[in-house]
Amino acid sequence: MMEQRRYHWVYAGLAALAIVMVAWVVFRHKSPKPRAVPSVPVTMVRVTSQDVAISISALGAAQAWTSIAVLAQVSGKLLSVNFSEGTDVRAGQILAQVDPAPYRAVLTQAQGALERDEALLADARIELARYQALKAQNAIAAQTVDTQAALVRQDEGTVLIDEGTVAAADVNLGWCRITSPVTGRAGVRLVDPGNLVSAGGSVSNTPNTAAATNTSSGTSGTSSGSSIVVIDQIQPIAVTFTVPEGEFQRLSDISDGFRKPLATQAFSQETGALLGAGELSIADNRIDPTTGTIELKARFANTDRRLWPGEFVNVQLTLQVLRHATTIPVAAVNQGPNGSFAYVVGTDKKVSARPITVAWTQGSAAVIKAGIQPGESVVTDGQMVLKPGSLVRAIPSASNGRSHS
C-alpha cells in the first residue's frame, strides 16, 4: 500500500514538471505586444472663410480742417471783444469792434467831396449843352465847345475818383466790425479791449490800459503779427499722416488717382478706442525726398468731437476688402526649402506638410490663395517636432485655453 502511494506522488510530480516545461516553451516563443506610437501635443485651429480688410497702419495727427488767425484789417483802438474763449462761433458773427469814429469821419468827408464834384459835373454838362446850341447857330467858336467838353470829361473823372474814395472809406468802416470768416471754435483771446491794433497785425498798449494778453516783444511796446483770436474748424476735421513712397502707387491705383475715397479710421494711442471714421481723398503733390514718404489727408465728420486739433492718433487706412477669403493664423504658416507650407491634420490625427500660397498677411491672419480649404485643421503651435505622418493630439492654446480638433 505504501509503495503504491509513493508511485502515485512520483507520477504526479512528473506530470507537474511536464506541464511547467510545456508552459515555459509556449510562453518563451510568444512574440511581445507592439508598443503604442506616442502622439505629439499641438494646438490647432480650423481654416475659416471670412471677409478680410486689407489696410495700412500709420501714425497721424488731427488738425483743423480750416484754421483762421483773425487779424484787424484797419488800425485803431479795440473797443470790445464779442466772443467767449473756447466756444463755438458762426460764420459772420462779430468777434471784435475797432473804434469806427475816425473811419466814419473819413467816409463823411469822401461823401461830401463826391456831392460837390457831382454838382460841378452837372454844371459843366449844362454849360456844354448851351455851347453846343450856340455853335449850331454859329454864335460861338468851336474851340470854346471843345474846351467845355474836356472840362466835362475832367469832372467825370473827378467824380469817379470820389466814388472810389467813398467805397474805400465804406469798406474800412465795415472792417471796424471784425467777423468770423468760418464756423468753428474760438481759441484763447490774444488781444484785450483797449489795445491799439493795426492792419499789419501788431498790437500796442494804449496809455492807462492793462497789458495785452499776449506778451509784447521788444522795447517799443509792440509785437508784430499778433492776431485777435484763432478760429479752428473742427467739424469736419482733418487727420494727416504719411506712408512710404512704395505704397503710394498702389494707393493711387486702388483709389483711381485719389478720386475714389478710401475708408480711414482713427484710434486713440492710449486706449486703442475708435475715435472716428472718415475718408481719404487728398494726397500731397510731391514725395518728400529726405524721408521717402508722402503726406495724406483724410476728412472726418467728427460729429461727436472726439478728435481734437493737435491730437496724435493711430490711423488705419483700408485699401480693399477681400470677400470670403480663406484665412489661417500667421503662426500656422511655416517656411521650407520649397516655400510656405502648413501642417494639416487629417481625420486619422496624422499631419501632412501641405504647400500653400499666401496672398496677403493682415495682422495675425494670413490670407491663403491655394493649398488648403475652409473646414480643415492646421497646427499653430508645436510644429518644431513634427514631420509628415506624425500623430498629434490637441491641447488647449495659451491664448484662449482651448483648441479646435
MIZALO-333462 format. One record per residue: x, y, z of N, C-alpha, C, O in turn. Coordinates in steps of 0.001 Angstrom, whole numbers, plus 500000, padded with zeros to 6 digits. Each point is the difference from the previous one (the first is absolute). Layout:
XYZXYZXYZXYZ/...
***
This chain:
500826498799500000499174501201500000500855501245500000499752500937499241/501227499072501587500915501145500082500754500166498703500281501113499555/500035497771499856500752500088498741499125500580498897500510500699499124/498219499039500891499103500547498985499881501521500139499963500738499016/499977499709502279499903501445500225501261500709499507499939501097499445/501209498247500771501244500641499573500019500145498488500400501042499480/499170497923499812499947500125498535499017501078499544500228500687499004/498691499444501734498990501014499644500587501405500071499765500817499110/500999499469501947500604501346500137501091500217498960500205501122499539/500492497817500093501033500143498968499355500357498666500472500879499278/498440498421500411499326500298498736499430501410499999500062500699498989/499391499712502127499433501372500088501082501043499829499775501014499339/501413498761501249501093500965499864500488500073498574500288501081499487/499805497748499862500440500008498607499003500732499117500398500708499075/498322499134501196498972500678499190500081501516500182499871500753499034/500346499695502215500100501457500251501213500581499319499968501103499455/501143498099500589501215500474499349499799500128498502500483500944499375/498791498085500049499742500054498556499163501219499632500236500649498981/498769499654501878499145501182499730500814501279500049499827500890499168/501071499198501823500832501223500128500908500147498799500180501100499478/500398497777500079500903500086498852499250500402498729500501500801499210/498292498641500589499207500357498821499632501484500026500075500690498983/499524499790502207499632501426500123501208500892499727499878501048499366/501296498525501121501212500818499765500316500085498524500393501055499501/499434497815499786500292499988498563499010500889499254500370500752499098/498347499142501306498966500773499290500206501505500186500019500753499027/500134499677502223500125501435500271501351500556499589500114501201499754/500903497971500164501326500460499583499999500406498547500695500951499642/498572498386499515499987500305498570498870500943499593499871500323498819/499287500137502157498912500937499670500571501392499771500768500491500827/498860500173498031500537501335499649499401501068500911498821499910500344/501981501129500068499491501063500880499032500922499245500077500138498779/499008500490501980499037500932499406500715501279499563500874500482500719/498772500085498105500634501249499547499583501167500889498860500078500458/502092500829499775499718501199500791499207501018499171500184500088498786/498926500686501874499219501033499322500890501181499634500861500404500782/498919500163497990500770501160499551499529501232500772498801500276499999/502088500483500664499576501174500778499548501126499074500561500190498921/498418500556501510499505501148499227500689501275500471500419500110501152/499690500861497923500669501269500294498951501030500408499045500215499254/501098500426501895499025501021500401500200501285499185501106500537499942/497829499946499437500055501221499181498724500791500220499003499470500492/501038501812499137498771500800499919499636500119498531500868500107499135/497833499872500599499539500050498612498726500823499910499267500147500979/500481500386497837498779500768499737499436499574498659500693499407499173/498047500903500630499361499706498729500239501144499016500048501170500381/500099498471498363500119500986498935498633500636499793498994499297499902/500965502050500030498730500703499896499908500769498684501002500242499328/497770500133500326499735500865498847499310501248500524498925499914500593/501684501244499192499442501235500536500437501188499137500905499888499173/498434501242501039500385501235499320501199500609500731499975500148501222/501061500201498035501220500560500588500248501377499402500085500158498782/500030500844502101500301501367499563501511500179499913500710499868500997/499767500432497809501422500253499792500258501473500298499406500876499370/501479499402501589500176501375500444501468500308500252500848499110500073/499419502189500057501318500535500339499867500770501299499056500773500166/501864499030500749499997500718501275501090501055499993501081499792499450/498620501350501172500957501106500035499701500872501213498919499928500585/502051500887499777499830500982501066499534501312499376500621500501499062/498297500050501452499449501226499443499743501039501064500175499751501193/499409501415498361499683501110500897498760500708499491499863500257498804/499235500055502116498804500755499638500341501478499898500822500515500757/498540500151498306500183501440499855498709500609499492499192499330499356/500623501947500939498783500686499562499895499949498485500989500178499289/497790499575500222499811499986498552500313501375499421500586500112498923/499019500932501799500352501370499661500390500715501279499259499966500982/501892500679499017500470500744501172500254501444499578500820500266499121/498473500654501509500045501407499618500532500832501163499429499993501091/501657500716498672500479500985500966499333501327499665500293500610498971/498818499827501893499210501203499741500831501230500344500383500203501152/499888500609497838500785501230500164499120501211499733499019499915499261/501340501224501350499333501260499678500424500445498610501172499878499641/497891500635499577500302500489498657500106501514499944500347500572498966/499354500070502151500179501446500130500660500282501347499907499197500929/500748501932499163500664500381501243499047500808500877499160500755499510/500995499064501787499178500774500919499942499350501361500657498991500259/498542501608500606499836499483501358498972498875500001498918500125499426/501439498788501224499076498872500104498988500311501099500345500034501181/498411500190498421498976500376500973499465498813500781499788500097501209/499989498771498105499380498860500681500403498703499330500387499967498832/499508498954501953500164498631499493498692499289500267499607499843501156/499710499723497795498621499541500112499855498486499894499028499519499417/501892499739501121499881498545500002500576499469501306500794500664500666/498790498128499682500541499331501184501066499018499556499813499266499030/501281500722501665501116499118499649499577498537500099499300499602500932/501134499612498095499723498564500027498572499633499674499549498914500365/499719501963498953498617499696499626499865499987498481500898500433499278/497972499066500256499748499946498567499549501371499493499266500717500680/501179499629498132499578501232499345499502499659498601500387498988499416/498751501873500059499420499791498674500690500900498990500551501045500347/499409498538498415500532500842498933499199501289499942498770499963499962/501913501183500032499336501294499989499742500582501369499593501156500111/500639498059500948499778500513501352501045501052500348501179499835499684/498394501247500967500927501063500395500869499509501149499497499567501037/501814500509498763500950499552501009500566501167500810500238499869501200/499974501260498145500593501155500679499598501266499259499516499956498869/500700501178501800499623501287499431501149500986500161500464500252501112/499997500312497751500992501069500008499259501335499981498958500120499356/501566500870501336499365501311500078499695500512498585500930500257499236/497789499896500398499651500389498630499979501511499767499870500440498857/500254500356502197499824501453499850500922500603498946499506500732499142/501810499006500865500855500612498979499601499593498583500087500812499078/499481497958500739499655499518498666498640500521499554499759500184498807/499345500055502165498720500600499651500198501446499557499308500483499103/501648500207501537500293501386499603500599500051498596499647500864499197/501261498207500518500595499948498655498937499718498955500032500572498910/499029498554501410498927499697499055499138501235499750499598500263498867/500120500495502197499202501223499841500718501001499094499383500614499130/501918499545501081500775500900499148499956499555498537499822500820499099/500341497893500679499993499483498631498638500197499347499917500331498817/499027499468501945498663500195499452499756501482499663499360500319498998/501161500580501855499853501433499718500736500408498739499475500758499185/501751498735500651500761500318498793499308499455498757500034500624498939/499346498228501193499293499418498864498807500870499607499784500279498820/499453500142502174498840500843499684500437501325499373499363500470499057/501698500131501443500509501249499409500407499799498557499626500784499128/501141498164500618500492499781498632498888499565499057500068500279498803/498914499045501709498859499657499165499248501282499580499501500095498878/500427500887502043499360501280499652500804500743498943499430500557499062/501881499455501085500842500650498993499852499323498650499974500674498970/499928497994501020499820499275498744498664500349499355499909500183498786/499059499907502047498686500353499447500025501391499370499434500220498929/501229500714501751500096501359499453500792500008498696499633500698499054/501455498528500891500813499948498779499215499403498850500159500435498859/499010498594501406499187499398498938498952500996499482499711500037498804/499722500769502108499028501014499557500676501025499096499466500399498965/501740500019501466500741500968499185500345499404498631499936500695498986/500419498051500986500340499348498728498787499966499080500111500269498804/498735499400501759498781499960499176499683501392499446499578500116498850/500618500950501950499754501361499518500967500368498888499606500582498989/501683499071501207500999500319498976499714499261498693500175500546498911/499387498213501218499709499234498781498830500624499231499985499991498769/499022500558501976498869500660499325500452501276499307499553500312498896/501341500425501766500510501231499386500869499695498781499993500742499018/500748498167501061500846499633498858499148499661498793500368500302498865/498494499070501382499106499663498893499489501250499303499631499956498826/500346501155501895499548501271499419501181500856499533499833501160499625/501369498238500406501231500705499633500218501247500844500539501007499541/499007498884501750500120501158500893501177499845500958500225500879500832/500509498060499079501104499765500906501075499222499265499720499278499043/501500500878501411501109499315499340500002498520500380499611499632501109/500825499537497971500063498550500248500986499670501113499810499018500719/501240501787499434500993499751501035499381500104501389500340499242500909/498752501706499233499340500161501306499188498762500342499979499566501151/499352499864497851499214498767500227500924498848500378499711499244500927/501390500628498359500927498903500287500598500131501402500170499010500711/500146502233499674500556500214501333498997499602501079500361499385501004/498372500976498775498972499649500977499789498489500046499751499456501075/500342499849497786499853498530499975501128499334500771499778499013500702/501431501522499171501123499454500757499809500199501490500351499142500811/499068502045499548499732500263501416498982499010500560500112499574501149/498899500061498044499003499004500435500668498654500256499736499359501017/501127500211498068500690498714500190500888500039501241500112499012500725/500520502141499511500835500151501194499163499855501266500393499310500941/498458501344499073499127499901501176499462498577500177499819499543501128/499927499758497766499551498608500094501081499132500652499704499128500816/501558501128498807501087499263500643500101500309501473500257499106500806/499544502155499563500048500380501409498901499300500788500230499504501103/498579500463498319498881499318500670500305498505500156499687499402501030/500921500006497952500350498573500075501004499749501129499888499016500732/501091501881499402500965499879501099499283500133501341500277499250500937/498799501711499149499255500192501253499182498768500350499916499612501165/499477499772497816499214498784500265500889498886500549499604499263500904/501621500624498530500934499003500526500413500306501421500147499091500817/500044502193499490500381500398501351498886499681501000500255499528501108/498512500739498477498853499677500861499923498486500235499772499555501125/500419499660497813499933498539500134501091499491500940499752499133500838/501466501416499014501096499571500871499727500365501452500253499205500905/499228502005499316499683500420501363498899499138500597500018499685501190/499014499932497962498918499142500481500524498613500365499578499408500994/501353500076498183500606498689500311500769500071501311499867499108500837/500926501927499355500772500133501242499091500103501206500297499445501057/498582501274498786499051500099501098499399498637500321499805499652501164/499902499576497778499473498655500228501003499089500677499622499129500783/501662501066498920501040499184500614500184500290501483500681499250500700/498726501815499775500050500260501450499229498928500767500256499771501182/498817499585498152499276498861500585500705498734499532499852499591498848/500897499804502024500794498805499659499116498781500176499532499729501106/500231499528497816499095498853500028500773498701499741501117500009499482/498254498888500894500618498683499786499803499580498545498876500034499501/502192499572499813499865499572498600499446498590499851499523499641498923/500531499546502146499533498617499919499237499661501275500111500684501017/499115498245498896499383499429501196500994499044500641500489499072499355/499802501158501907500995499174500670500034500292501485499035500495500581/502104499187500019500166500178501437501081501037500255501104499921499461/498554501048501370500943501059500339500999499502501030499660499236500903/501579501213498943501031499652500964500096501049501096499034500705500295/502138499383500298500239500970501068500124501395499393500629500170498955/498773500831501698500103501375499525501445500470500106500644499834501036/499860500757497875501396500416499958500174501498500178501121500471500194/497783500291499744500063501456500151498867500436500917498869499534499862/501433501357501068498985500529500909499421501297499452500689500735499291/498050499554501029499428501296499630500818501146500602500511499896501115/499600501188498132500775501143500448501336500117499318500614501067500022/499852497861499373501267500027499279499813500611498612498910499966499428/502175500589500050500004500487498624500414498854499084501029499359500215/498168500394498774500315498970499014500215500681498662499546501121499771/501156498176499352500259500565498677499758498948498941499917498804500278/499972501683498498499745499092498890501160499055499775499830498948499383/501357501408501111501153499118499855500048498899501028500905499166499971/498113500812500961499965498949500998500764500311501250500166499114500838/500311502105499338500746500346501209499054500518501064498902500473499706/501544499428501533499202500405501150500867500854500900501162499671500240/498284501429500263500718500813500976499047500432501084498793500102499778/501749500150501394499176500396501128499762501503499969500933500788499849/497825499587500293499679501414500095500259500472501422500006499178500916/500207502112499304500208500495501356498826499651500903498844499974499576/501495499755501696499023499729501044499180498744499730498848499919500424/501722499102498881499318498724499775500915498880500438501217500165500081/498182498694500201500790498839500394500705499436498791499631500285498860/501401498902501397500754499387498908499125498997499273499073499429500575/501234500366498160499266499008499204500261498614500543500994499759500685/498103499338499002500147498620500459501292499395499490500706499328500751/499616500899497981501249499485499467501113500990500315499821501205499824/501322498305500638501094500849500432500633500687498809500324499353499004/499853501959501094500638500748498926501489499789500047500585499827501070/500033500187497752501437499800499923500672501304499667499364500911499470/501911499194500831500754501199499683499765501078501027499275499802500975/501334501325498803499920501106500943498990501039499593499717500914500775/499732498979498040499062501002499514498578499765500455499124500830499757/500630498029500911498655499712500468499100499431498937498783499990500187/501750499535498707499181499405498940500508498615499683501164499685500243/497967499491499217500379498664499546499386499771498647498778500055499858/502028499692499156499529499868498629499342498646499797500439498987500545/498494501018498658499378498749499591499042499424501000499731498800499938/499722501986500999499084499471500996498591499981499448499537500987499428/499780497892500741498603499901499587499115500183501219500467499930501137/498267500301498619499054500185501090499584498656500578499884499859501217/499893499161497932499621498657500416500225499068498811500064500452498856/500053498260501413500096498992498951498716499175500013499604499468501037/499751500432497802498776499213499848500352498700499285500530500021498890/499179498866501740500268498681499417498690499324499619499084499885500814/500846499675497950498842499225499545500264498533500316500902499384499432/498302500066501481500225498615500441498875499064499578500054498806500297/498943501700499027498941499173499437499763500439498554499205500910499764/501455498474499281500859498821500091501391500346500507500367501167500143/500397497772500124501382500145500432500881499145499092499524499048499382/501735501289500543500932499264499141500946499165500849500337500374501124/500086498500498333501056499174500602501065499785498928499722499440498940/501477501003501343501099499858499051500955498913500470500215499823501199/500357499452497844500964498946500303500831499753498758499667500478498916/501404498783501239500883499713498874500096498496499787499865499213500937/500369500410497821500233498598499639501258499931499151500340500975499330/500359497895500681501200499872499162499664500152498528498897499675499561/502077500826499680499764500212498575499706498692499280499354500010498953/501113498848501594499709498720499377498518499655500011499533499239499152/499714501322501815498558499744500071499203500985499147498818499777499738/501818501303499830499251501062499336499361499531498698498825500275499758/501926499025499404499463499592498715498828499048500169499016500077499264/501092499019501715498889499080500243498766500770500492498878499706499589/501338501276501289498894500831500468499358500757498845498775500082499903/502058500467499227499490500763498868499191499114499055498964500421499485/501510498351500289499282499091499098498653499586500589498987499985499301/501010499677501998498769499539500635498960501116500057498807499749499830/501648501488500411499077501129500156499741500741498694499340501039500002/501179498432498863499837500669498700500535501428500068499304500964499683/501952499137500741500623501317500087499402500855501098499945501223499876/499594498128501229499393500657501153498679500687499653499550500894500717/499838498683498183498647500457499692498956499140500701498864500436500186/501506498353500203499112499124500744500437500021501469501130499619500306/497998500818500604500391500083501419500315498627500575499389498999499625/501576500970501291500381498783500704499613500134501469500259501030500623/499122497931499926499553500024501394501198500135500931501002499301499847/498881501598501112501082500280500948499424500037501408498916500539500225/501819498884500717499588500022501404501123500565500855501180499827499698/498426500858501382500956500573500941499753499382501372498866499947500475/502230499580500164499911499345501291500848500748501024501019500603499663/498540499345501593500748500634501080501316499273500230500039498769500018/501037501987500157501294499384500278500064499443501421500773499079500262/498431501461500653500042499548501387499137498774500239500445499040500628/498317500984498872499057498918500296499705499106498807499473498901500172/500856501544498631499663499233498810498559500136499574499567499325499066/499668501543501604498587500176499662499860500719498663500824500840499638/498114498812499636499712500650498722499517501419500265499023500204500719/501659500769498703499642501403500189499164500552498854499300500998500171/500762498376498683499211500493498881500328499267498716501052499375499867/498020500718499191500184499402498678499833501089498954499116500850500101/501741499110498899499955501012498955500413499430498661499982498787499791/500394502112499299500386499593498648501261500730499580500175501188500271/500698498071499061501213500584499439499765500333498538499603499141499213/500643502107500431499847500394498600501043501024499575499970500471498863/500959499884502033500978501042499703501406499453500221500296499435501053/500563500735497954501409499638500112500839501209499625499619500792499138/501520499341501513500894501107499689500476499881498550499939498929499396/500534502193500063500414500005498592501469499637499808500535500157498902/500121499362502150501400499605499861500363499002501092499387499964501067/501625499229498636500573499077500982501198500685500645500858500547499308/499195499422502000501106500624500716501273499190499746500090498857500447/500893501706498849501202499219499688500874499702501216500805499069499964/499049501704501108500827499765501192499508498809500816500797499323500649/497889500415499323499445498889500783499446498879499127499733498905500495/500091501360498206499432498983499127498551499692500315499538498878499795/499736502129500710498594499814500340499166501071499316500519501014499533/498186498742500417499064500982499447498907500244501030499550499069500668/500029502172499460498990500366500987498605499838499417499736500403498868/499372498999501923498606499799499624499109500724501000500383500212501151/498423500165498396499072500745500842498616499398499874499441499919498907/500005499655502235498667499398500030499020500963500666500365500771500887/498405499166498669498941500866500523499077499197500913499493498948499608/500290501550501612499138499355500980498855500954500348500232501182500252/498532498305499763498864500846500359500122500510501434499652501147500281/500838498009500627500267500388501397498762500572500672500078501001500713/498779498362499058498748500498500573499992499935501523499362500826500651/501342498199499921500048499891501460501218500693500602500192499977501215/500630500640497936501162500792500429500978499196500864500555500522500967/499647498237498686500986499201500729501408500241499481500977499674500673/499129500895498136501292500398499460500208501482500263499074500801499868/502154499558500508500292501385500371501288500435499314500942499212499920/499123502010499587501214500453499310501253499820500858500020500344501181/501018499109498196501263499757500690500105498638500649501063499651500513/497862499561499482499996498683500641500663498959499085499698499923498809/501212499278501772500626498915499255499116498759500079499478499665501063/500360499661497806499127498834499921500679498917499168500950500261499262/498540498527500875500403498893499139498988499897498862498795499906500235/501702500111498545499139500018498821500027498633499331501057499388499843/497768500150499769499890498759499226499274500323498703498827500372499996/501898499477498912499477500312498668499655498699499289500884499185499732/497843500615499963499536498775499343500166500131498488499439500900499376/501340498186500050500230500022498557498895499274499241499484500508499004/500159498306501469498947499222499366499539498922500970500664499729501000/498208499666498701499453498919500822499936498738499150499334499971498965/501364498986501479499985498704499317498808499195500512499955499650501179/499083500056497953498785499315500400500225498483500023500589499432499081/498932499935501980500036498541500160501423499460499780500204499040499258/500745501581501384501398499578499864500293498844500953499500499964501125/501318499092498408500442498891500838501130500493500893501021500479499506/498799499406501806500973500566500936500424498974501044499226499133500404/502025500995500016500550499235501115500865500945500826500399501052499501/499898498603501742500913500841500771501397500017499373500444499014499411/500228502115500727501367500098499481500897498950500639500957499538499378/498740500082501865500816499003500701499952498636499331500876499168500237/498108500584498925499890498700499332500815499933498718500128498928499408/500424502195500155500779500028498763501452499678500311500621500664500830/499917498336498519501391499592500171500758500227498697499411500018498919/501885500152501198500847500204498838500933498810499827500690499595500936/499322499853497859500874498881499686500842500297498780499905501088499432/500920497962500154500853500236498834499205500230498712500505500601499052/498254498917500922499181500167498800498927501075500164499088500102499178/501019500691501872499034501069500202499145499780501230500365499244500901/498493501425499128499116499955501168499212498694500024499622499462498959/500139500040502259499174498817500165499355500051501373500415500770500866/498565498402499324499308499883501283499804498533500319499816499178499102/500222500497502185499712498640500436498499499855500138499372500610500865/500053498548498241498554499773499982499711498695500717500630498979499725/498410501056501199499648498821500795498891499235499289498941500552499704/501317498163500025499007499168499344499007499405500976500096500212501208/498942499038498256498991499373500856500602498932500891499419499662501031/501750499790498592500669498987500815500955500618501008500797499294500618/499125502039499552500840500737500952501469500013499593500868500301500819/499406499383497955501367500082499499500136501252499133499048500419499342/502159500176500667500207501251499287500696499747498677500732499027499817/498998501911499255500701500007498723500485501417499739499312500965500333/501863499165499076500558501315499682499420500440498655500412499510498949/498617501432501093499286500414498809500590501319499464499998500992500728/500502499053498040500460501280499434498826500965499870498909499598499596/501306501668500742498950501018499924500550501249499305501210500221499947/497873500582499528500350501288499393499359501098500836498775500093500078/502052500739500547499519501093500844499809501238499115500955500509499413/497790499969500502499705501168499174500256501307500736500436500978499394/499296499045501917500124501244500760500059499668501482499396499027500453/501327501776500288500039499887501453499462501283500605500512501084499718/498460498803501111499386501160500640499892499740501492499167499211500447/501691501466500323500002499779501441500444498580500309501077499578499580/498097499681501154500330498620500369499377498982499066500089498798500252/499275501662498664499342499091499066500742499976498671500473501028499516/499618497773499901500603499825498680498911499569499034499262499050500259/500645501666498617499027499656498959500650498998499052501048500276499417/498325498558500435500559498907499214499316499955498640498776499908499904/502038500158499050499474499972498649499771498577499521499035499747499279/501837499306501107499867498607499566500722499102500995500941500420500674/498594498321499405500688499004500815499129499358501052500148498807500268/498946501944500339499114499459501022498599500559499786499809500983499284/499217498371501350498612500368499847499368500283501351500433499435501004/498551501428499052499297500239501263499446498698500570499518499138499265/500561500739502051499536498800500676501115499060500400499833499224500941/501317500818498366501134499183500390500649500581501256499771501159500344/501040498029500337500682500439501211501500500093499743500579499141499335/500038501899501193501440500209499846500617500179501375499340500436500943/501924499223499154500739500098501261500553501415500127500602500530499066/499185500076502104500497501357500246501150500041500997500719500996500069/499464497941500700501107499974500965500421498553500206499161499107500120/502154500672499921500541498650500153500560499437498717500307498809499940/499839502021499009500467499515498704501465499566500012500418499220499145/500366501277501815501436499739499968500336498510500095501034499571499488/498118499646501152500296498568500172499187499133499049500032498773500097/499240501854498987499152499225499102500738499630498723500972500639499599/498533498323499795500419499598498662498790499349499339499088499554500696/500886500384497991498845499390499330499707498614500550500896499162500100/497849500599500255499579498723500544499984499960501506499570498998500572/500884502056500104499997500015501461498574499972500519499105500649499459/500705498567501624498712499929500670499936501122501025500928500172500790/497977500596499204499900501156500891498739499893500840499056499283499669/500966501462501434498812500144500840499891501471500385501001500675500242/497769499798499807499760501422500246500110500316501477499519499251500850/501118501864499442500070500521501358499500501442499966500039500645498953/499489499867502192499526501399500006501123500973499659501141499826500428/498512501221498779500990500997499664500212500946501177499145500125500877/502003500532499125500328500912501099499143501259499947499791500655501021/499706499691497773499263501270499852498571499910500492499504500918500652/499817497954499031498593499931500358499642498788500844498836499816500359/502165499343499966499748498873500873499234498874499361499511499115500703/500367500888497978499279498922499311500569499836498609500715500885499530/499002498034499804500454499735498643498862499403499219498995499568500564/501173500413498126499002499417499101500628498781499326501032500097499336/498336498791500848500515498791499379499330499737498682500315499013499334/
***
